[in-house]
Amino acid sequence: RFYLVPERTTAMDVRFRASYVGIGAAIFNARAQAASLGVLGSVKLFPEGYPSRHVATIRLGEGSDPDISPLSGQIQRRAANRHMGQPTAIDAVTMQLLTRAVEREGAQLRMLTERPMIDRVGELLAESDRIRFLTPTLHREMFSELRFPGRDAVDQGIDIRTLELGPSELASLELLSRPDVMAHLADWRAGQALGLRSRAGVGTSSAMAAIVVPRADPIAYVRGGAAVERFWLTSEVQGLAVHPVSPIFMYAVDEEERLGLVGERNIDALAEMTHRFNDLFELADGERVALLLRVLHAAPPTVLSARLPLTHLLSRQRDSAPAMAAVHPRHNGASAGHGEMRN
């Protein structure tokens, strides 16, 4: 059984939409592993109805699935790769494999591969990062997730070594973390440089991939999370690197939710960015993005994020059925200058 853990939410996880994506990814991993062992059974979403913290139940059976079982070996190696990339083209066969993988999980893949379109996404993410830095709640949550080895435990949050930052960028983190500095920049309507790293990273990507779901309901986001994980694992098997990025408006679907995120000062800017984003990825009315990802050719990550111990995730109930408190899978997370969100 997989459960939502509301205590792990953040402001950008509007109505737990990002959490549902993370749970969907965890469910896909369980399916792939069960398929590889020949014990794949049924999956029931929201078996107690919605709303409910009980998001899914998987029952073991005697089945397999040759399409997903080979991906089980990649689960332990999957990683967010925050390196700058080499913006070389992705071949047509790989594009077809990725498209089919997403569609088989009930979502759609929208890939931008033309350089002008990718650059426009980079501009959007840079603008989004600037507002994120200058919005007190979002800024506080972003930096609360950073972990410094030797000072902090690194089995949760973002190990700063995974950010792939240079010495000067690491040195600037202390300044960027200061609320008083951000408050001054907000008052001066400054801070245009805050999104430069996101723009640079997107500019070195081979493609920007949006996993699109048909509507903004919990079941759609759970299925979108499965599509995200299948896309991610398939990409890595094909030799590509993946880095999830989340513009702050991604899970806010109306004016009230955008107001709750950034307040009156930036609500118009957020609405305008949302419109531009939807146009870039040709989203129809009602369609939403489960996750946005950089796809790149790059060296392996310097450091892999640690995993939470199983004792933090797994409990056994009285009927002996294991219950997973599904949390965000490893290697995603909010990080300064990367426009990311835990997934």
VEXNU-659311 format. One record per atom (N, C-alpha, C): x, y, z. Coordinates in steps of 0.2 Angstrom, whole numbers, padded with zeros to 4 digits, always signed. Atoms other than C-alpha are relative to their C-alpha. Layout:
<pts>
XYZ...
</pts>
This chain:
<pts>
+0004-0006+0000+0000+0000+0000+0004+0006+0000-0003-0006+0001+0006+0017-0005-0004+0006+0003+0003-0005-0004+0002+0032+0006+0003+0007-0002-0002-0007+0000+0003+0051+0004+0002+0002+0007-0002-0002-0006+0013+0059+0017+0000+0008+0000+0001-0007+0001+0006+0077+0019+0005+0004+0003-0005-0004-0003+0019+0082+0031+0006+0002-0004-0006-0001+0004+0032+0081+0017-0001+0006-0005+0001-0004+0006+0024+0094+0006+0004+0007+0001-0003-0007+0001+0030+0112+0001-0005+0004-0003+0004-0004+0003+0022+0127-0005-0001-0001-0008+0000+0001+0007+0026+0123-0023-0004-0007-0002+0003+0006+0001+0018+0106-0021-0008+0001+0001+0006-0002+0000+0001+0113-0024-0005-0005+0000+0004+0005-0001-0013+0102-0018+0003-0007-0001-0004+0006+0000+0000+0088-0017+0001-0003-0007+0000+0002+0007+0001+0087-0036+0007-0003-0001-0006+0002+0000+0020+0085-0035+0001-0007+0004+0000+0006-0004+0018+0072-0022-0003-0006-0003+0003+0005+0003+0006+0062-0032+0005-0002-0006-0005+0002+0005+0019+0062-0046+0006-0004+0003-0005+0005-0004+0032+0055-0034-0002-0006+0001+0003+0006-0002+0021+0042-0028-0001-0005-0007+0001+0004+0006+0017+0037-0046+0006-0003-0003-0007+0003+0002+0036+0035-0050+0001-0006+0005-0001+0006-0005+0037+0024-0034-0004-0006-0002+0004+0006+0002+0023+0013-0040+0003-0003-0006-0003+0003+0006+0031+0011-0057+0006-0004+0002-0006+0003-0002+0047+0006-0049-0002-0007+0003+0003+0006-0003+0037-0007-0039-0002-0005-0005+0002+0005+0006+0029-0014-0055+0006-0003-0004-0005+0003+0004+0045-0015-0064+0004-0005+0003-0004+0005-0004+0054-0024-0050-0005-0007+0000+0004+0006+0000+0039-0036-0048+0000-0004-0007+0000+0003+0007+0038-0039-0067+0007-0004-0001-0007+0004+0001+0057-0044-0067+0000-0006+0004+0000+0006-0004+0053-0057-0053-0005-0004-0002+0005+0005+0002+0038-0064-0062-0006+0000+0005+0005+0000-0005+0026-0058-0047-0004+0006-0001+0004-0006+0002+0017-0044-0056-0007-0001+0001+0007+0001+0000-0001-0042-0051-0003+0007-0001+0004-0006+0002-0014-0028-0051+0002+0006+0004-0001-0006-0003-0013-0010-0046-0007+0003+0000+0006-0004-0002-0028-0001-0038+0002+0007+0002-0001-0007-0002-0027+0018-0037-0006+0002+0004+0005-0002-0005-0037+0026-0022-0005-0005+0001+0005+0005-0001-0045+0010-0017-0005+0002+0005+0005-0002-0005-0054+0019-0003-0003+0006-0002+0004-0006+0003-0060+0033-0014+0005+0006+0001-0003-0007-0001-0054+0051-0015-0004+0005+0003-0007-0001-0003-0049+0061-0005+0002-0006+0005-0002+0005-0005-0039+0048+0004+0008+0000+0000-0008+0000+0000-0020+0047+0009+0002-0007-0003-0002+0006+0003-0021+0029+0003+0000+0000-0007+0000-0002+0007-0016+0032-0015+0000-0006-0004+0000+0006+0004-0013+0014-0021+0002-0006+0004-0002+0006-0003-0012-0004-0017+0002-0005-0006-0002+0005+0005-0002-0017-0027+0000-0007+0003+0001+0007-0002-0006-0035-0026+0005-0004-0004-0005+0005+0004+0008-0048-0031-0004-0005-0003+0003+0006+0003+0003-0061-0043+0005-0004-0004-0004+0005+0003+0011-0072-0056+0002+0003-0007-0001-0003+0007+0013-0060-0071+0007+0003-0001-0006-0003+0002+0027-0052-0080-0002+0005-0005+0001-0004+0005+0029-0038-0092+0007+0002-0004-0007+0000+0004+0044-0039-0105+0002+0007-0002-0001-0007+0002+0042-0020-0109+0003+0004+0006-0003-0004-0006+0046-0014-0091+0005-0004+0004-0004+0003-0005+0055-0028-0082+0008+0001-0002-0007-0001+0001+0072-0024-0091+0002+0007+0004-0002-0007-0003+0071-0006-0083+0001-0001+0008-0001+0001-0007+0072-0014-0065+0007+0001+0002-0007+0000-0002+0090-0015-0066+0003+0008+0000-0003-0007+0000+0092+0004-0069-0003+0004+0006+0003-0004-0005+0081+0009-0054+0006+0003+0005-0005-0002-0005+0096+0009-0042+0005+0005-0002-0005-0005+0003+0107+0019-0054-0003+0006-0002+0004-0006+0002+0094+0032-0058+0003+0006+0004-0003-0006-0003+0101+0050-0055-0002+0006-0003+0001-0007+0003+0097+0068-0058+0007+0002-0001-0007-0002+0002+0112+0074-0068+0000+0008-0001+0000-0008+0000+0115+0093-0065+0006+0003-0003-0005-0003+0004+0130+0094-0076-0002+0004-0006+0001-0003+0007+0131+0106-0091+0001-0006-0005+0000+0006+0005+0128+0095-0106+0004+0002-0007-0002-0001+0007+0133+0093-0124-0006+0000-0004+0007+0000+0003+0118+0099-0134+0000-0003-0007+0000+0003+0007+0120+0086-0148-0007-0004+0000+0007+0003+0001+0104+0078-0156-0001-0007+0003+0003+0007-0002+0094+0063-0150-0002-0003-0006+0002+0004+0006+0092+0050-0163-0007-0001+0000+0007+0002+0001+0075+0046-0170-0003-0006+0003+0002+0006-0003+0074+0029-0164-0001+0001+0008+0001-0001-0007+0077+0034-0146-0006+0005+0001+0006-0004-0001+0064+0048-0148-0006-0004+0000+0005+0004+0000+0052+0035-0153-0001-0005+0006+0000+0004-0007+0056+0024-0138-0002+0004+0005+0002-0004-0006+0054+0038-0126-0008+0002-0001+0007-0002+0001+0037+0043-0134-0004-0006+0002+0004+0006-0002+0031+0025-0133-0001-0001+0007+0000+0002-0007+0036+0023-0115-0005+0005+0004+0004-0005-0003+0027+0039-0110-0008-0002-0001+0007+0002+0002+0011+0034-0119-0003-0006+0003+0002+0006-0003+0010+0017-0112-0002+0001+0007+0002-0002-0007+0008+0025-0095-0006+0005+0000+0006-0004+0000-0007+0035-0101+0002+0008+0000-0002-0007+0000+0003+0052-0103+0002+0001-0007-0003-0002+0006+0010+0061-0118+0006+0004+0001-0006-0003+0000+0027+0067-0122+0001+0006-0005-0001-0005+0004+0031+0084-0128+0007+0002+0000-0007-0001+0000+0049+0086-0133+0002+0006-0004-0003-0006+0003+0057+0103-0138+0007-0002-0002-0007+0002+0002+0073+0099-0148+0003+0006-0004-0003-0005+0004+0075+0115-0159+0003+0005+0005-0004-0004-0005+0088+0127-0151-0004+0007+0002+0004-0006-0002+0077+0143-0152-0005-0001+0006+0005+0002-0005+0063+0134-0142+0003-0002+0006-0004+0002-0007+0075+0127-0129+0002+0006+0003-0002-0006-0003+0082+0144-0127-0006+0004+0004+0005-0003-0002+0065+0151-0124-0002-0003+0007+0001+0003-0007+0062+0138-0110+0005+0002+0005-0005-0002-0005+0078+0143-0102-0001+0007+0002+0002-0006-0002+0072+0161-0102-0005+0000+0005+0006+0001-0005+0056+0156-0093+0003-0003+0007-0002+0003-0007+0065+0145-0080+0005+0006+0004-0004-0005-0003+0077+0160-0077-0004+0005+0004+0005-0004-0003+0062+0171-0074-0003-0003+0006+0003+0004-0005+0054+0158-0063+0005+0000+0006-0005+0000-0006+0070+0156-0052+0001+0007+0003+0000-0007-0004+0071+0175-0049-0006+0001+0004+0005-0001-0005+0054+0175-0042+0000-0005+0006-0001+0004-0006+0057+0160-0032+0005+0002+0005-0004-0002-0005+0072+0167-0024-0003+0006+0004+0002-0006-0003+0063+0183-0020-0007+0000+0003+0006+0002-0004+0047+0175-0013+0002-0003+0007-0003+0002-0007+0051+0173+0006-0001-0008+0001+0001+0007-0001+0042+0156+0008+0004-0005-0005-0004+0005+0005+0049+0148-0008+0007+0000+0001-0007-0001-0001+0066+0155-0004+0002-0004+0006-0002+0003-0007+0066+0148+0014+0000-0008-0002+0000+0007+0001+0060+0131+0008+0005-0003-0005-0006+0002+0004+0073+0130-0006+0006-0001+0004-0006+0001-0003+0087+0132+0005+0000-0004+0006+0001+0005-0005+0080+0122+0019+0002-0007-0002-0001+0006+0003+0083+0107+0008+0007-0002-0001-0008+0001+0002+0102+0109+0005+0003-0003+0006-0004+0003-0005+0113+0098+0015+0008+0000-0002-0008-0001+0001+0132+0101+0018+0003-0006+0003-0004+0005-0003+0142+0085+0021+0004+0002+0005-0004-0001-0005+0150+0084+0037-0003+0005+0005+0004-0004-0005+0138+0096+0045-0007-0002+0000+0007+0002+0000+0121+0089+0040+0000-0008-0002+0002+0007+0003+0114+0071+0037-0002+0001-0007+0001+0000+0008+0113+0068+0018-0005-0005-0002+0005+0004+0002+0100+0055+0018-0007+0003-0002+0005-0004+0002+0087+0068+0015+0002+0007-0003-0002-0006+0002+0087+0084+0006+0005+0000-0006-0005+0000+0005+0100+0089-0007+0007+0001+0002-0007+0000-0001+0118+0085-0005+0003+0005-0005-0002-0005+0004+0126+0101-0011+0005-0002-0006-0005+0003+0005+0139+0090-0020-0003-0002-0007+0004+0002+0006+0125+0084-0032-0002+0006-0005+0002-0006+0004+0123+0102-0038+0005+0002-0006-0005-0001+0005+0139+0101-0048+0002+0008-0001-0001-0007+0000+0143+0119-0044+0008+0001+0001-0007-0002+0000+0160+0127-0046+0002+0004+0007-0002-0003-0006+0170+0135-0031-0003+0007+0001+0003-0006-0001+0164+0152-0034-0008+0000+0001+0007+0001+0000+0146+0146-0036-0002-0002+0007+0001+0002-0007+0147+0137-0019+0001+0005+0005-0002-0006-0004+0155+0152-0011-0006+0005+0000+0006-0005+0000+0139+0162-0016-0006-0002+0003+0006+0003-0003+0127+0150-0008-0002+0004+0006+0001-0004-0006+0129+0159+0009-0004+0006-0001+0003-0007+0002+0125+0176+0001-0008-0001-0002+0007+0001+0003+0110+0169-0009-0005-0003+0005+0004+0003-0005+0103+0160+0007-0003+0006+0005+0002-0005-0005+0101+0177+0016-0007+0003-0002+0006-0004+0002+0083+0183+0017+0000+0007+0000+0000-0008+0000+0088+0201+0020+0003+0002-0007-0003-0002+0007+0098+0201+0004-0006-0001-0005+0006+0001+0005+0083+0194-0006-0005+0005+0001+0005-0006-0001+0072+0207+0002+0002+0006-0003-0002-0006+0004+0082+0221-0004+0000-0001-0007+0001+0001+0007+0083+0214-0021-0007+0000-0002+0007-0001+0001+0064+0212-0021-0002+0007+0000+0002-0007-0001+0062+0230-0015+0002+0004-0006-0003-0004+0005+0073+0236-0029-0002-0003-0007+0002+0004+0006+0065+0224-0042+0006-0002-0004-0006+0002+0003+0082+0218-0046+0001-0008+0001-0001+0008-0001+0090+0200-0045+0000-0003-0007+0001+0003+0006+0090+0197-0064+0005-0006-0001-0005+0005+0001+0106+0187-0062-0002-0007+0004+0001+0006-0004+0098+0174-0050-0002-0006-0004+0002+0006+0004+0092+0163-0064+0005-0002-0006-0004+0001+0006+0107+0163-0075+0003-0007+0000-0002+0007+0000+0113+0145-0070-0005-0004-0003+0005+0004+0003+0096+0138-0075+0000+0001-0007+0000-0001+0008+0097+0147-0092+0006-0003-0003-0006+0003+0003+0114+0141-0095+0000-0008+0000+0001+0007+0000+0110+0123-0090-0005-0002-0006+0005+0001+0005+0095+0123-0101+0003+0000-0007-0003-0002+0006+0105+0130-0115+0005-0006-0003-0005+0005+0002+0117+0115-0115-0004-0007+0000+0005+0006+0001+0102+0102-0116-0001-0002-0007+0002+0003+0007+0098+0091-0131-0007+0001-0001+0007-0001+0000+0080+0093-0127-0003+0002+0006+0004-0001-0006+0067+0099-0115-0006-0004-0001+0005+0005+0000+0054+0086-0111-0005+0001+0005+0005-0001-0004+0037+0089-0104-0005-0007+0000+0004+0006-0001+0027+0074-0097-0007+0003+0001+0006-0003-0001+0009+0079-0100-0006-0004+0001+0006+0004-0002-0007+0073-0092-0006+0004-0002+0006-0003+0003-0025+0076-0098-0004+0005+0005+0003-0004-0005-0031+0085-0082+0003+0000+0007-0003-0001-0006-0027+0091-0065-0003-0003+0006+0002+0004-0006-0033+0077-0054+0005-0005+0003-0005+0004-0003-0024+0066-0042+0002-0007-0004-0001+0006+0004-0026+0050-0053+0004+0002-0006-0004-0002+0006-0019+0059-0068+0007+0001+0002-0007-0001-0002-0004+0065-0058+0004-0006+0002-0004+0006-0002+0000+0048-0051+0002-0004-0007-0002+0003+0006-0001+0041-0069+0006+0003-0003-0006-0004+0003+0010+0055-0075+0006-0001+0004-0006+0002-0004+0022+0050-0061+0003-0006-0003-0002+0006+0003+0023+0033-0068+0004+0001-0007-0003-0002+0007+0026+0040-0086+0007+0004+0001-0006-0003-0001+0040+0051-0079+0005-0005+0002-0005+0005-0002+0049+0037-0071+0002-0005-0006-0001+0004+0006+0047+0026-0086+0004+0004-0005-0004-0004+0005+0054+0040-0097+0007+0001+0002-0006-0001-0003+0068+0043-0085+0005-0006-0001-0004+0006+0000+0074+0025-0084+0002-0002-0007-0001+0001+0007+0072+0023-0103+0005+0004-0003-0005-0004+0002+0082+0038-0106+0007-0002+0002-0006+0002-0003+0096+0032-0095+0003-0006-0004-0002+0006+0003+0096+0015-0103+0003+0002-0007-0002-0002+0007+0098+0024-0120+0006+0004+0000-0007-0004-0001+0114+0033-0113-0001+0008+0001+0002-0007-0001+0105+0050-0110+0000+0002+0008+0000-0002-0007+0106+0060-0094-0007+0004+0001+0007-0004-0001+0090+0068-0086+0001+0004+0007+0000-0005-0006+0088+0083-0074-0007+0003+0000+0006-0003+0000+0071+0087-0068+0000+0008+0002+0000-0007-0002+0067+0106-0067-0008+0002+0001+0007-0002-0002+0051+0114-0060-0001+0007+0000+0002-0007-0001+0045+0131-0064-0005+0001+0005+0004+0000-0006+0036+0138-0049-0007+0000-0001+0007+0000+0001+0020+0139-0058-0003-0007-0002+0002+0006+0003+0019+0121-0064-0006-0003+0003+0006+0004-0003+0007+0114-0051-0005+0005+0002+0005-0005-0001-0003+0130-0049-0004+0001-0006+0004+0000+0006-0018+0129-0061-0005+0005-0001+0005-0005+0001-0028+0144-0058+0003+0006+0004-0002-0006-0003-0027+0162-0052+0001+0000+0008+0000+0001-0007-0031+0158-0034+0007-0004+0003-0006+0004-0002-0017+0145-0033+0007+0004-0001-0006-0004+0001-0004+0157-0041+0000+0005+0005+0000-0005-0006-0009+0170-0028+0003-0003+0006-0002+0003-0006-0006+0158-0014+0008-0001-0001-0007+0001+0000+0012+0155-0021+0004+0006+0000-0005-0006+0001+0019+0172-0025-0003+0007+0003+0003-0006-0003+0006+0185-0018-0001+0005-0006+0002-0004+0005+0000+0200-0027+0005+0003-0004-0006-0003+0004+0017+0207-0032+0002-0003-0007-0002+0004+0006+0021+0193-0044-0005-0004-0004+0005+0005+0003+0004+0185-0049-0001+0002-0007+0001-0001+0008+0003+0194-0066+0006-0003-0003-0006+0003+0003+0021+0189-0070-0001-0008+0000+0001+0007+0000+0017+0171-0065-0005-0002-0005+0005+0002+0005+0001+0171-0076+0003+0001-0007-0003-0001+0007+0011+0178-0091+0005-0006-0001-0004+0005+0001+0024+0165-0089-0003-0007-0001+0004+0006+0001+0011+0151-0088-0002+0000-0007+0002-0001+0007+0004+0157-0104+0005-0002-0005-0006+0001+0005+0021+0157-0113+0002-0007+0000-0002+0007-0001+0025+0140-0106-0005-0005-0004+0005+0005+0003+0008+0132-0112+0001+0001-0007-0001-0001+0007+0011+0140-0129+0006-0004-0003-0006+0004+0002+0029+0132-0130-0002-0007-0001+0001+0007+0000+0023+0115-0126-0007-0002-0003+0007+0001+0003+0006+0117-0135-0005-0004+0004+0004+0003-0005-0004+0112-0120-0008+0002-0002+0007-0002+0001-0023+0111-0124-0003+0002+0007+0004-0002-0006-0036+0117-0112-0001-0006+0005+0001+0006-0005-0036+0106-0096+0007-0004+0001-0006+0004-0001-0019+0098-0100+0005+0003+0005-0004-0002-0004-0006+0099-0087+0007-0004+0000-0007+0003+0000+0013+0095-0085+0001-0003+0007-0001+0004-0006+0017+0081-0072+0008+0002+0002-0007-0002-0001+0036+0086-0074+0003+0002-0006-0004-0002+0006+0048+0095-0085+0007-0002+0002-0007+0003-0001+0065+0088-0088+0005+0002-0005-0005+0000+0005+0081+0092-0096+0003-0006-0002-0003+0007+0002+0088+0078-0107+0006+0002-0004-0006-0003+0002+0106+0080-0111+0005-0006-0001-0006+0004+0001+0122+0071-0116+0005+0003+0005-0005-0003-0005+0134+0073-0101+0003-0006+0004-0004+0004-0005+0147+0065-0089-0005-0002+0005+0004+0003-0006+0140+0054-0075+0000+0005+0006+0000-0005-0006+0135+0064-0059+0006-0002+0004-0006+0001-0005+0150+0067-0047-0002-0004+0006+0002+0003-0006+0140+0061-0032-0007-0002-0001+0007+0002+0000+0124+0051-0030-0003+0002+0006+0004-0001-0007+0111+0056-0017-0001-0006+0003+0001+0005-0004+0109+0045-0003-0007-0002+0000+0007+0002-0001+0093+0035+0000-0002+0000+0007+0003+0000-0006+0082+0036+0015+0000-0008+0002+0000+0007-0002+0083+0020+0026-0007-0003-0001+0006+0004+0001+0069+0007+0023-0005+0001+0006+0004-0001-0006+0064+0010+0041-0004+0006+0000+0004-0006+0000+0058+0027+0037-0005+0000-0005+0005+0001+0006+0047+0021+0022-0005-0005+0001+0003+0006+0000+0041+0004+0026-0003-0002+0007+0003+0002-0006+0029-0001+0040-0004-0007-0001+0004+0006+0001+0020-0018+0043-0006+0001+0005+0006-0001-0003+0002-0017+0048-0002-0007+0003+0002+0006-0004-0008-0030+0059-0001-0006-0005+0001+0006+0004-0013-0040+0044+0006-0002-0004-0006+0002+0003+0005-0041+0039+0001+0002-0007-0001-0003+0006+0003-0032+0023+0004+0006+0000-0004-0006-0001+0017-0020+0020-0003+0006-0003+0003-0006+0003+0013-0002+0018+0006+0005-0001-0005-0004+0002+0024+0010+0009-0002+0007+0002+0001-0007+0000+0024+0028+0015+0004+0004-0005-0004-0002+0006+0029+0034-0002+0002+0007+0000-0003-0007+0000+0041+0049-0002+0003+0001-0007-0003-0002+0007+0049+0058-0016+0006-0004-0001-0005+0004+0002+0061+0047-0025+0007+0003+0000-0007-0002+0000+0080+0049-0024+0002+0005-0006-0003-0003+0005+0089+0062-0034-0004+0006-0003+0003-0006+0002+0076+0076-0036+0000+0005+0006+0000-0004-0005+0074+0091-0026+0001+0008-0001+0000-0007+0001+0073+0110-0024+0008+0002+0001-0007-0002-0001+0090+0117-0026+0002+0007-0003-0001-0007+0002+0097+0135-0028+0002+0001-0007-0002-0001+0007+0098+0141-0046-0002-0005-0005+0001+0006+0004+0091+0125-0053-0007+0000-0002+0007+0001+0001+0072+0128-0053-0003-0006+0000+0002+0007-0001+0069+0111-0047-0005-0001+0006+0005+0002-0006+0056+0103-0035+0001-0007+0001+0000+0007-0002+0056+0087-0026-0006-0003-0004+0005+0003+0004+0047+0074-0036+0000-0008+0003
</pts>
